[in-house]
Structures are given as structure tokens and as C-alpha cells.
């Protein structure tokens, strides 16, 4: 647990150090600097889209310097943007609610799914087990039917 907190703190420190020193092209709607391709910063993009109407809760570029999981980035980004995140750990991190939108709130098959680079192909593990790579785009999507409505294969 302490190791994970240290990792998140390191991500936070590295992110703000890079904000001060890296070349930047623009600021996004949250006031964070968006890094140019030439800056050689390792970063990921995280997006969280809720329901209804695909409401965007979050769309950030996050810099990091050591191995982090999808869950590490999600937890950090939600905390940074003051977005409530509820999760449990039953053999792996399981996201139960984001920004008050909870699993089963819109039917027994509704809940949160993540994908990386617009693919659910390798996302059949807990979000704490999926290690990100530079340039990855992490997306959390709220499904109403276990996945097919958001592009996932779905579960029976």
C-alpha cells in the first residue's frame, strides 16, 4: 500500500516538474499543460465518460516516470480533479462508482469498464494489473448491458 502511494506521489511530482521544464503547445480546458511530441515526456491520456449522453467527466494528459497501472492513473486523476471514485479489491481493483454513477444504477448489467487505446482486447484483468505504456489512452466507459453498448464484447 505504501509503495502504491509513493508511486502516485512520484507521478504527481514528476508531472509538475515537467510542467515547469518541458516544451508545451497549449493548455487544455482544465488549465494543465499539454505536452508536445518533442518534449520526450512519458505520458498517458485518461478519459472518463459517463451516462447519460456520454457526459465527459475527465480528459487529462498525465506524465509519469515509472510503471503504473490503469488503476494508479485513474485514482490519481480522480483525486486531482476531485471526482469521487469508489472501488473495492476482490482479487484486483474493481471500480464500483465514478462521480456518483454506480454499477447497477441503470439496471443489473450496468457498470464501469475500461479500455486502452480504444480496445478491450487486453482489458480482461483488473485495472490494477494492467501496466500502462507511454502514449496509452485509458478510457472508462459506463455500460448499460455489460459492454456491447460501449464497444466491449460483453459478458453472459
Secondary structure, DSSP 8 states (H G I E B T S, - for coil): -HHHHHHHHHHHHHHHHHHHHS-EEEE-TTS-EEE-GGG---EEEEEEE-SSTT-EEEEEEEE-SS--BHHHHHHHHHHHTT--EEEEESSSEEEEEETTEETTTTSTT-EEEEEETTB-TT--S-TTT-B--TT-EEEEEEESSTTGGGT-----
